[in-house]
Amino acid sequence: MIGKVVLSFIATICFFTLVVYDFLGVCRIFGREKIVEEIWKRILPNKKYDEKIVFVLIRPIFLNISFLCFLLTYNIVNRMLVFRILLALAPILSVITGIKNRK
C-alpha cells in the first residue's frame, strides 16, 4: 500500500517536471520569456530572475528529474497518453530551444 503511494507520488513528480520542461521550451521558442519571468517573480520574489539560468541550467534539471522518476515509475506513467505525447515532444523542443539559446 505505502509502496504504491510512493510510486504514485514519484510518477506525479515525473509528469509535472516534464510539463515544466516542455512549457519552458515552448516559452523560449515563441519568445514568451516574460511569462516565465512573471512566474519566477511570484514563486521566488526575493531572487533575481536570470533568463540564462532558467533556460540553460534549470530547464535541463527538470528533464533530468523527470527522467530519474521515469526510470522508477515506467509502468505507471507510460499508460498516460498525455505523458507519452509530452515525452515525444521533448527531443523536438530540445533541439529547437538549443538553436534559440545559441542566438
Secondary structure, 3 states (H helix, E strand, C coil): CHHHHHHHHHHHHHHHHHHHHHHHHHHHHCCCHHHHHHHHHHHCCCCCCCHHHHHHHHHHHHHHHHHHHHHHCHHHHCCCHHHHHHHHHHHHHHHHHHHHHHC
